[in-house]
Amino acid sequence: MSARPDPGTPSPDSSEPAGPPAVPDPADTSGTAGAAERATAGGTGPDPVPAADPAAAPEGAARSGRPQPPPVTRRIPEAGPQAMHKPGRGDTSVRDLIWACLILVPVALLIFSVGGSCSFSPGAPAEDAASAPTVDAPARIAEYARGSAFPLRLPDVPFRVNSTDRGPVEGGGTAVRIGFVTPDADFLSLVQTDGSVEGVLATESGSAGRGDGPPTMRGTVQAGGLTWEVYSAEGGEPFRIATLPGRPEVRVLVTGSASDAQFRTLAEALVAAPPVAPAGS
């Protein structure tokens, strides 16, 4: 009794060659989905297909030819110096106030010191006579008298002495100067010298340095029992020159912005003043 061949088993004598085993298409998921549904419904069937790896999805999708979105990257902040801290509004205001005070205080003191010596005048600023510096005239003139070739005098006048000076005269001789400030804040300068009239006039007027010649004589006036020759440049202050009696000859010059009345007060006090004894005598 011979066995009949199984219709499902290929016969070795079959003329059709056996091909390679069929490879399932990766894109065909119908079989997998059906198996999964049957397994869920009946509890039997092949093992469930594991979930696809998300990381491998882009690679698989790239093989399938589908366009892909650009990869998402995260920027890692670089380590570096910390940003500069902007000072608070309150800190800035206090610091600016301190700097402003440091600048304004010296300026205010300077303005106060300058303004303290001036007073308001509708026409022009006026100097305060009380604020002018004071010089110890008796001590200075006594010092100049020591070693002087001619006697010196210090007139007693109601004016403030604010300067004294001694220096040479153009053409020879020495000049001793005393500066006065009147109560009206005007000025008078008294010069005593053993130099010539031309020399002291050129020195005190400044014409010797300018080279433009001495001031022109304008006439004479009487004051303190002396005859004073008056010289002046065009529009300038007058220079009054006289010679004191006695020997050796001493010439005196008075100039300044003070009035004629104040000039006469000085001239009379000068003639009445005794010669100053030299210091240390």
Buried (B, 14 or more C-beta within 10 A) or exposed (E): EEEEEEEEEEEEEEEEEEEEEEEEEEEEEEEEEEBBEEBEEEEEBEEEEEEEEEEEEEEEEEEEEEEEEEEEEEEEEEEEEEEEEEEEEEEEEEEEEEEEEEEEEEEEEEEEEEEEBEEEEEEEEEBEBEEBEEBEBEEBBBBBBEEBEBBBBBBEBEBBBBBBEBEEBBEEBBBBBBBBBBEEBBBBBBBBBBBBBBBBBBBBBEBBEEEEEBBEBEEEBEBBEBEBBBBBBEEEBBBBBBBBEEEEEBBBBBBBEBEEEBBBBBBBBBBEBEBBEBBEE
